[in-house]
Amino acid sequence: MKQKLNIDTAKILDDWGTVKRFCKKNGININTYRVVKAGNGKSKKIENILKEHGYLK
């Protein structure tokens, strides 16, 4: 079973303008972000960055 991350995308858009810009400024590959968000893969680095900024619900 896939387990999707519950990411507050609206808050990212308010703070950064676009998800792509957020990823670029934080050293995240946008394609890896999309895979992790969809639940098809895992990345501790991405999860830690999202937790640090408060974007995980």
Secondary structure as GFF3:
##gff-version 3
##sequence-region A 1 57
A	DSSP	alpha_helix	9	16	.	.	.	ID=ss1
A	DSSP	alpha_helix	19	25	.	.	.	ID=ss2
A	DSSP	alpha_helix	30	38	.	.	.	ID=ss3
A	DSSP	alpha_helix	44	53	.	.	.	ID=ss4
###
